[in-house]
């Protein structure tokens, strides 16, 4: 029986292909690219909630 006729060998080859593809995948690379491409989001200080902001006056009555 040839190795190409063996379904287990075929499955093993597919597993090796997936392993090779997974070696090149780096999810942190995409996260770092997003952070570096949009620095305004990370440098902007968070706005306080109206309940926590002592200077917030709410809607003005007419």
PATOR-259875 format. One record per atom (N, C-alpha, C): residue number from 1; residue in three letters; atom name; x, y, z. Coordinates in Angstrom, 2 decimals. Example, Ala and Ser with C-alpha at 12.3 -4.5 7.8 and 13.67 -1.06 7.14 Angstrom:
<recs>
<rec 1; 'ala'; 'N'; <13.19; -5.69; 7.80>>
<rec 1; 'ala'; 'CA'; <12.30; -4.50; 7.80>>
<rec 1; 'ala'; 'C'; <13.20; -3.30; 7.80>>
<rec 2; 'ser'; 'N'; <12.85; -2.25; 7.08>>
<rec 2; 'ser'; 'CA'; <13.67; -1.06; 7.14>>
<rec 2; 'ser'; 'C'; <12.90; 0.03; 7.87>>
</recs>
This chain:
<recs>
<rec 1; 'unk'; 'N'; <0.84; -1.18; 0.00>>
<rec 1; 'unk'; 'CA'; <0.00; 0.00; 0.00>>
<rec 1; 'unk'; 'C'; <0.89; 1.23; 0.00>>
<rec 2; 'unk'; 'N'; <0.63; 2.14; -0.94>>
<rec 2; 'unk'; 'CA'; <1.41; 3.36; -1.03>>
<rec 2; 'unk'; 'C'; <1.00; 4.34; 0.06>>
<rec 3; 'unk'; 'N'; <1.89; 5.25; 0.37>>
<rec 3; 'unk'; 'CA'; <1.58; 6.24; 1.39>>
<rec 3; 'unk'; 'C'; <0.47; 7.18; 0.92>>
<rec 4; 'unk'; 'N'; <0.39; 7.41; -0.39>>
<rec 4; 'unk'; 'CA'; <-0.65; 8.30; -0.92>>
<rec 4; 'unk'; 'C'; <-2.03; 7.67; -0.86>>
<rec 5; 'unk'; 'N'; <-2.09; 6.36; -0.78>>
<rec 5; 'unk'; 'CA'; <-3.37; 5.66; -0.69>>
<rec 5; 'unk'; 'C'; <-3.89; 5.59; 0.75>>
<rec 6; 'unk'; 'N'; <-3.06; 5.91; 1.70>>
<rec 6; 'unk'; 'CA'; <-3.41; 5.80; 3.10>>
<rec 6; 'unk'; 'C'; <-4.14; 7.07; 3.56>>
<rec 7; 'unk'; 'N'; <-5.40; 6.99; 3.99>>
<rec 7; 'unk'; 'CA'; <-6.12; 8.19; 4.42>>
<rec 7; 'unk'; 'C'; <-5.50; 8.85; 5.66>>
<rec 8; 'unk'; 'N'; <-4.84; 8.06; 6.50>>
<rec 8; 'unk'; 'CA'; <-4.20; 8.64; 7.69>>
<rec 8; 'unk'; 'C'; <-3.04; 9.54; 7.26>>
<rec 9; 'unk'; 'N'; <-2.31; 9.14; 6.26>>
<rec 9; 'unk'; 'CA'; <-1.20; 9.96; 5.77>>
<rec 9; 'unk'; 'C'; <-1.73; 11.26; 5.18>>
<rec 10; 'unk'; 'N'; <-2.87; 11.17; 4.50>>
<rec 10; 'unk'; 'CA'; <-3.46; 12.38; 3.93>>
<rec 10; 'unk'; 'C'; <-3.88; 13.35; 5.04>>
<rec 11; 'unk'; 'N'; <-4.45; 12.82; 6.09>>
<rec 11; 'unk'; 'CA'; <-4.86; 13.65; 7.23>>
<rec 11; 'unk'; 'C'; <-3.64; 14.28; 7.89>>
<rec 12; 'unk'; 'N'; <-2.58; 13.50; 8.03>>
<rec 12; 'unk'; 'CA'; <-1.35; 14.03; 8.64>>
<rec 12; 'unk'; 'C'; <-0.78; 15.16; 7.80>>
<rec 13; 'unk'; 'N'; <-0.82; 15.03; 6.47>>
<rec 13; 'unk'; 'CA'; <-0.33; 16.10; 5.60>>
<rec 13; 'unk'; 'C'; <-1.18; 17.36; 5.77>>
<rec 14; 'unk'; 'N'; <-2.47; 17.20; 5.87>>
<rec 14; 'unk'; 'CA'; <-3.35; 18.35; 6.08>>
<rec 14; 'unk'; 'C'; <-3.06; 19.04; 7.41>>
<rec 15; 'unk'; 'N'; <-2.80; 18.23; 8.43>>
<rec 15; 'unk'; 'CA'; <-2.46; 18.79; 9.75>>
<rec 15; 'unk'; 'C'; <-1.17; 19.58; 9.67>>
<rec 16; 'unk'; 'N'; <-0.19; 19.08; 8.95>>
<rec 16; 'unk'; 'CA'; <1.08; 19.79; 8.79>>
<rec 16; 'unk'; 'C'; <0.88; 21.11; 8.04>>
<rec 17; 'unk'; 'N'; <0.00; 21.12; 7.05>>
<rec 17; 'unk'; 'CA'; <-0.29; 22.36; 6.32>>
<rec 17; 'unk'; 'C'; <-0.90; 23.40; 7.26>>
<rec 18; 'unk'; 'N'; <-1.81; 22.96; 8.12>>
<rec 18; 'unk'; 'CA'; <-2.44; 23.87; 9.07>>
<rec 18; 'unk'; 'C'; <-1.42; 24.39; 10.07>>
<rec 19; 'unk'; 'N'; <-0.54; 23.53; 10.54>>
<rec 19; 'unk'; 'CA'; <0.51; 23.95; 11.47>>
<rec 19; 'unk'; 'C'; <1.41; 25.00; 10.83>>
<rec 20; 'unk'; 'N'; <1.78; 24.78; 9.57>>
<rec 20; 'unk'; 'CA'; <2.64; 25.74; 8.88>>
<rec 20; 'unk'; 'C'; <1.94; 27.08; 8.71>>
<rec 21; 'unk'; 'N'; <0.65; 27.05; 8.40>>
<rec 21; 'unk'; 'CA'; <-0.10; 28.30; 8.26>>
<rec 21; 'unk'; 'C'; <-0.22; 29.02; 9.60>>
<rec 22; 'unk'; 'N'; <-0.36; 28.26; 10.68>>
<rec 22; 'unk'; 'CA'; <-0.52; 28.85; 12.00>>
<rec 22; 'unk'; 'C'; <0.78; 29.50; 12.49>>
<rec 23; 'unk'; 'N'; <1.91; 29.02; 12.01>>
<rec 23; 'unk'; 'CA'; <3.19; 29.62; 12.42>>
<rec 23; 'unk'; 'C'; <3.28; 31.07; 11.97>>
<rec 24; 'unk'; 'N'; <2.71; 31.38; 10.81>>
<rec 24; 'unk'; 'CA'; <2.78; 32.73; 10.26>>
<rec 24; 'unk'; 'C'; <1.75; 33.67; 10.86>>
<rec 25; 'unk'; 'N'; <0.75; 33.14; 11.55>>
<rec 25; 'unk'; 'CA'; <-0.33; 33.96; 12.09>>
<rec 25; 'unk'; 'C'; <0.07; 34.55; 13.43>>
<rec 26; 'unk'; 'N'; <-0.05; 35.88; 13.55>>
<rec 26; 'unk'; 'CA'; <0.27; 36.57; 14.79>>
<rec 26; 'unk'; 'C'; <-0.82; 37.59; 15.08>>
<rec 27; 'unk'; 'N'; <-1.79; 37.26; 15.95>>
<rec 27; 'unk'; 'CA'; <-2.89; 38.20; 16.22>>
<rec 27; 'unk'; 'C'; <-2.42; 39.50; 16.89>>
<rec 28; 'unk'; 'N'; <-1.33; 39.46; 17.61>>
<rec 28; 'unk'; 'CA'; <-0.83; 40.67; 18.28>>
<rec 28; 'unk'; 'C'; <-0.33; 41.69; 17.27>>
<rec 29; 'unk'; 'N'; <0.11; 41.23; 16.10>>
<rec 29; 'unk'; 'CA'; <0.58; 42.13; 15.07>>
<rec 29; 'unk'; 'C'; <-0.54; 43.06; 14.62>>
<rec 30; 'unk'; 'N'; <-1.74; 42.52; 14.46>>
<rec 30; 'unk'; 'CA'; <-2.89; 43.33; 14.05>>
<rec 30; 'unk'; 'C'; <-3.28; 44.32; 15.14>>
<rec 31; 'unk'; 'N'; <-3.22; 43.91; 16.39>>
<rec 31; 'unk'; 'CA'; <-3.57; 44.79; 17.51>>
<rec 31; 'unk'; 'C'; <-2.57; 45.94; 17.58>>
<rec 32; 'unk'; 'N'; <-1.29; 45.65; 17.44>>
<rec 32; 'unk'; 'CA'; <-0.27; 46.70; 17.49>>
<rec 32; 'unk'; 'C'; <-0.45; 47.67; 16.33>>
<rec 33; 'unk'; 'N'; <-0.79; 47.16; 15.15>>
<rec 33; 'unk'; 'CA'; <-0.99; 48.02; 13.99>>
<rec 33; 'unk'; 'C'; <-2.17; 48.95; 14.23>>
<rec 34; 'unk'; 'N'; <-3.26; 48.45; 14.82>>
<rec 34; 'unk'; 'CA'; <-4.42; 49.27; 15.11>>
<rec 34; 'unk'; 'C'; <-4.09; 50.37; 16.11>>
<rec 35; 'unk'; 'N'; <-3.31; 50.05; 17.11>>
<rec 35; 'unk'; 'CA'; <-2.95; 51.03; 18.13>>
<rec 35; 'unk'; 'C'; <-2.06; 52.11; 17.52>>
<rec 36; 'unk'; 'N'; <-1.10; 51.72; 16.70>>
<rec 36; 'unk'; 'CA'; <-0.19; 52.69; 16.11>>
<rec 36; 'unk'; 'C'; <-0.86; 53.53; 15.04>>
<rec 37; 'unk'; 'N'; <-1.83; 53.00; 14.34>>
<rec 37; 'unk'; 'CA'; <-2.47; 53.75; 13.27>>
<rec 37; 'unk'; 'C'; <-3.52; 54.74; 13.78>>
<rec 38; 'unk'; 'N'; <-4.03; 54.57; 14.99>>
<rec 38; 'unk'; 'CA'; <-5.06; 55.46; 15.53>>
<rec 38; 'unk'; 'C'; <-4.66; 55.93; 16.94>>
<rec 39; 'unk'; 'N'; <-3.62; 56.77; 17.03>>
<rec 39; 'unk'; 'CA'; <-3.16; 57.19; 18.36>>
<rec 39; 'unk'; 'C'; <-4.10; 58.15; 19.06>>
<rec 40; 'unk'; 'N'; <-5.01; 58.82; 18.35>>
<rec 40; 'unk'; 'CA'; <-5.89; 59.79; 18.98>>
<rec 40; 'unk'; 'C'; <-6.81; 59.13; 20.00>>
<rec 41; 'unk'; 'N'; <-7.19; 57.91; 19.74>>
<rec 41; 'unk'; 'CA'; <-8.10; 57.22; 20.65>>
<rec 41; 'unk'; 'C'; <-7.40; 56.94; 21.97>>
<rec 42; 'unk'; 'N'; <-6.15; 56.53; 21.93>>
<rec 42; 'unk'; 'CA'; <-5.46; 56.16; 23.16>>
<rec 42; 'unk'; 'C'; <-4.95; 57.38; 23.93>>
<rec 43; 'unk'; 'N'; <-4.71; 58.52; 23.26>>
<rec 43; 'unk'; 'CA'; <-4.17; 59.70; 23.93>>
<rec 43; 'unk'; 'C'; <-5.26; 60.59; 24.52>>
<rec 44; 'unk'; 'N'; <-6.49; 60.40; 24.09>>
<rec 44; 'unk'; 'CA'; <-7.58; 61.24; 24.57>>
<rec 44; 'unk'; 'C'; <-7.99; 60.81; 25.98>>
<rec 45; 'unk'; 'N'; <-8.03; 61.75; 26.94>>
<rec 45; 'unk'; 'CA'; <-8.42; 61.36; 28.30>>
<rec 45; 'unk'; 'C'; <-9.90; 60.99; 28.33>>
<rec 46; 'unk'; 'N'; <-10.28; 60.06; 29.17>>
<rec 46; 'unk'; 'CA'; <-11.69; 59.66; 29.23>>
<rec 46; 'unk'; 'C'; <-12.54; 60.80; 29.79>>
<rec 47; 'unk'; 'N'; <-13.72; 60.97; 29.21>>
<rec 47; 'unk'; 'CA'; <-14.62; 62.02; 29.68>>
<rec 47; 'unk'; 'C'; <-15.35; 61.52; 30.93>>
<rec 48; 'unk'; 'N'; <-15.48; 62.38; 31.94>>
<rec 48; 'unk'; 'CA'; <-16.20; 61.95; 33.15>>
<rec 48; 'unk'; 'C'; <-17.69; 61.81; 32.88>>
<rec 49; 'unk'; 'N'; <-18.33; 60.96; 33.62>>
<rec 49; 'unk'; 'CA'; <-19.78; 60.80; 33.52>>
<rec 49; 'unk'; 'C'; <-20.44; 62.06; 34.09>>
<rec 50; 'unk'; 'N'; <-21.57; 62.46; 33.57>>
<rec 50; 'unk'; 'CA'; <-22.23; 63.66; 34.12>>
<rec 50; 'unk'; 'C'; <-22.47; 63.58; 35.62>>
<rec 51; 'unk'; 'N'; <-22.74; 62.39; 36.14>>
<rec 51; 'unk'; 'CA'; <-22.98; 62.26; 37.58>>
<rec 51; 'unk'; 'C'; <-21.69; 62.50; 38.38>>
<rec 52; 'unk'; 'N'; <-20.55; 62.23; 37.79>>
<rec 52; 'unk'; 'CA'; <-19.27; 62.41; 38.48>>
<rec 52; 'unk'; 'C'; <-18.67; 63.79; 38.23>>
<rec 53; 'unk'; 'N'; <-19.17; 64.52; 37.24>>
<rec 53; 'unk'; 'CA'; <-18.61; 65.81; 36.86>>
<rec 53; 'unk'; 'C'; <-19.33; 66.92; 37.64>>
<rec 54; 'unk'; 'N'; <-18.59; 67.60; 38.52>>
<rec 54; 'unk'; 'CA'; <-19.19; 68.65; 39.35>>
<rec 54; 'unk'; 'C'; <-19.55; 69.89; 38.54>>
<rec 55; 'unk'; 'N'; <-18.92; 70.08; 37.38>>
<rec 55; 'unk'; 'CA'; <-19.19; 71.27; 36.56>>
<rec 55; 'unk'; 'C'; <-20.32; 71.06; 35.59>>
<rec 56; 'unk'; 'N'; <-20.87; 69.87; 35.50>>
<rec 56; 'unk'; 'CA'; <-21.95; 69.57; 34.58>>
<rec 56; 'unk'; 'C'; <-23.24; 70.18; 35.10>>
<rec 57; 'unk'; 'N'; <-23.91; 70.96; 34.22>>
<rec 57; 'unk'; 'CA'; <-25.13; 71.66; 34.64>>
<rec 57; 'unk'; 'C'; <-26.38; 71.01; 34.10>>
<rec 58; 'unk'; 'N'; <-26.27; 70.10; 33.19>>
<rec 58; 'unk'; 'CA'; <-27.44; 69.46; 32.63>>
<rec 58; 'unk'; 'C'; <-28.10; 70.30; 31.56>>
<rec 59; 'unk'; 'N'; <-29.29; 69.89; 31.11>>
<rec 59; 'unk'; 'CA'; <-29.98; 70.68; 30.08>>
<rec 59; 'unk'; 'C'; <-30.47; 72.01; 30.65>>
<rec 60; 'unk'; 'N'; <-30.43; 73.02; 29.82>>
<rec 60; 'unk'; 'CA'; <-30.84; 74.37; 30.25>>
<rec 60; 'unk'; 'C'; <-32.35; 74.50; 30.03>>
<rec 61; 'unk'; 'N'; <-33.06; 74.96; 31.07>>
<rec 61; 'unk'; 'CA'; <-34.51; 75.17; 30.97>>
<rec 61; 'unk'; 'C'; <-34.77; 76.49; 30.29>>
<rec 62; 'unk'; 'N'; <-35.83; 76.55; 29.48>>
<rec 62; 'unk'; 'CA'; <-36.17; 77.80; 28.80>>
<rec 62; 'unk'; 'C'; <-37.35; 78.45; 29.44>>
</recs>
